[in-house]
Amino acid sequence: MQVTAEGQVTIPPDIREKLGLAPDAEVDFREENGRFYLVKIVVTPQRPPRFRKLRGIATIRLTTDQIMALTRGET
């Protein structure tokens, strides 16, 4: 395996497959007792926004100007 001038290496396909590395996967290098290991970083999915399930269920149709008038106390 050859290191490029930018410090990059190509991980062989069989190793990528064994590690489950897809494009854009996060990896890290760890050192233990003078040896270096390539470790896959497991990224936990972000929690969906808490109000996503409520989006689009309002029953009253108001324009933005009407909503702003209500919040400002204009009648």
Backbone as numpy.savetxt, mean C-alpha at the origin, in Angstrom:
# Nx Ny Nz CAx CAy CAz Cx Cy Cz
25.92 -14.03 -10.09 25.06 -12.87 -10.09 25.97 -11.64 -10.09
25.61 -10.67 -10.90 26.44 -9.47 -11.05 25.69 -8.26 -10.49
26.43 -7.40 -9.80 25.87 -6.18 -9.24 26.10 -5.05 -10.24
25.04 -4.27 -10.54 25.17 -3.15 -11.47 25.85 -1.98 -10.78
26.18 -0.95 -11.55 26.80 0.25 -11.00 25.88 0.93 -9.98
24.55 0.72 -10.12 23.58 1.31 -9.19 23.35 0.43 -7.96
24.06 -0.72 -7.87 23.90 -1.61 -6.73 22.75 -2.57 -6.86
22.26 -2.78 -8.08 21.12 -3.66 -8.29 21.57 -5.05 -8.72
20.76 -6.04 -8.35 20.96 -7.42 -8.80 19.62 -7.95 -9.29
19.67 -8.95 -10.13 18.45 -9.60 -10.59 18.27 -10.88 -9.80
17.13 -11.01 -9.16 16.83 -12.22 -8.40 16.31 -13.26 -9.39
16.93 -14.42 -9.44 16.51 -15.44 -10.41 15.03 -15.83 -10.21
14.36 -16.18 -11.31 12.92 -16.49 -11.25 12.56 -17.57 -10.24
13.37 -18.63 -10.12 13.03 -19.71 -9.19 13.09 -19.22 -7.74
14.01 -18.33 -7.44 14.11 -17.77 -6.09 12.92 -16.83 -5.83
12.59 -15.99 -6.82 11.42 -15.11 -6.68 10.16 -15.92 -6.42
10.02 -17.03 -7.13 8.84 -17.88 -6.97 8.80 -18.50 -5.58
9.94 -19.02 -5.10 9.99 -19.64 -3.77 9.68 -18.63 -2.67
10.14 -17.38 -2.85 9.89 -16.34 -1.85 8.53 -15.68 -2.02
7.86 -15.94 -3.15 6.58 -15.30 -3.40 6.73 -13.82 -3.69
7.80 -13.47 -4.41 8.06 -12.06 -4.72 7.41 -11.68 -6.05
6.48 -10.77 -5.98 5.82 -10.23 -7.17 6.44 -8.87 -7.45
6.20 -8.29 -8.62 6.68 -6.94 -8.88 6.20 -5.99 -7.78
7.05 -5.07 -7.39 6.79 -4.07 -6.34 6.77 -4.67 -4.93
7.22 -5.92 -4.77 7.30 -6.51 -3.43 8.39 -5.78 -2.63
8.19 -5.72 -1.33 9.17 -5.09 -0.44 10.08 -6.18 0.14
11.39 -5.94 0.09 12.36 -6.88 0.66 13.35 -6.10 1.53
14.05 -6.84 2.36 15.07 -6.24 3.22 16.23 -7.21 3.30
17.39 -6.69 3.66 18.55 -7.53 3.89 18.83 -7.55 5.39
19.05 -8.75 5.93 19.34 -8.91 7.35 20.70 -9.59 7.48
21.44 -9.21 8.52 22.74 -9.83 8.78 22.66 -10.62 10.07
23.15 -11.86 10.01 23.25 -12.71 11.20 24.57 -13.47 11.13
25.39 -13.26 12.12 26.67 -13.98 12.21 27.50 -13.87 10.94
27.57 -12.67 10.37 28.38 -12.45 9.18 27.75 -12.89 7.87
26.53 -13.41 7.91 25.81 -13.81 6.69 24.67 -12.84 6.46
24.38 -12.61 5.20 23.29 -11.71 4.84 22.16 -12.52 4.24
20.94 -12.13 4.60 19.74 -12.82 4.14 18.78 -11.83 3.50
18.17 -12.26 2.41 17.12 -11.48 1.77 15.80 -11.92 2.41
15.06 -10.95 2.95 13.83 -11.25 3.65 12.68 -10.49 3.01
11.60 -11.20 2.72 10.41 -10.57 2.19 9.69 -9.84 3.31
9.32 -8.58 3.07 8.57 -7.81 4.06 7.09 -7.98 3.76
6.36 -8.44 4.76 4.92 -8.62 4.61 4.25 -7.30 4.98
3.60 -6.69 4.00 2.93 -5.42 4.22 1.47 -5.71 4.54
1.02 -5.22 5.70 -0.37 -5.44 6.06 -1.25 -4.46 5.30
-2.35 -4.94 4.74 -3.22 -4.03 3.99 -3.80 -2.96 4.90
-3.96 -1.78 4.33 -4.53 -0.69 5.09 -6.02 -0.91 5.29
-6.48 -0.46 6.42 -7.90 -0.57 6.75 -8.68 0.38 5.86
-9.82 -0.07 5.29 -10.60 0.84 4.45 -11.15 1.99 5.29
-11.37 3.12 4.67 -11.93 4.25 5.41 -13.21 3.84 6.13
-13.38 4.33 7.35 -14.47 3.86 8.19 -15.86 4.22 7.68
-15.98 5.24 6.84 -17.30 5.64 6.35 -17.57 5.18 4.92
-16.68 4.38 4.34 -16.84 3.93 2.96 -18.17 3.21 2.75
-18.56 2.37 3.70 -19.80 1.60 3.52 -21.04 2.49 3.54
-20.93 3.69 4.09 -22.06 4.61 4.15 -22.17 5.52 2.93
-21.14 5.52 2.11 -21.11 6.42 0.97 -22.26 6.15 0.01
-22.96 7.22 -0.36 -24.00 7.11 -1.36 -25.36 6.65 -0.85
-25.55 6.61 0.49 -26.85 6.14 0.97 -27.73 7.26 1.52
-27.30 8.50 1.37 -28.12 9.62 1.83 -29.44 9.64 1.07
-30.51 9.99 1.77 -31.83 9.96 1.13 -32.27 11.33 0.66
-31.64 12.38 1.17 -32.03 13.73 0.77 -30.99 14.26 -0.21
-31.45 14.77 -1.32 -30.54 15.29 -2.34 -30.43 16.81 -2.19
-29.27 17.26 -1.78 -29.02 18.69 -1.65 -27.80 19.06 -2.48
-27.81 20.27 -2.98 -26.63 20.76 -3.69 -25.60 21.19 -2.65
-24.38 21.39 -3.08 -23.34 21.86 -2.17 -23.71 23.21 -1.57
-24.26 24.10 -2.39 -24.67 25.42 -1.89 -25.75 25.29 -0.82
-26.69 24.37 -0.99 -27.74 24.17 0.01 -27.16 23.63 1.32
-26.23 22.70 1.21 -25.59 22.15 2.41 -24.80 23.23 3.14
-24.07 24.05 2.39 -23.29 25.13 3.01 -24.21 26.14 3.69
-25.34 26.43 3.08 -26.29 27.36 3.68 -26.85 26.81 5.00
-27.11 25.51 5.03 -27.59 24.87 6.25 -26.52 24.90 7.35
-25.28 24.63 7.01 -24.22 24.61 8.03 -23.91 26.01 8.53
-24.18 27.02 7.75 -23.94 28.40 8.17 -25.14 29.02 8.88
-26.24 28.30 8.90 -27.43 28.81 9.55 -28.23 29.77 8.68
-27.95 29.79 7.39 -28.67 30.65 6.47 -29.98 29.96 6.08
-31.05 30.68 6.08 -32.33 30.06 5.66 -33.02 30.91 4.62
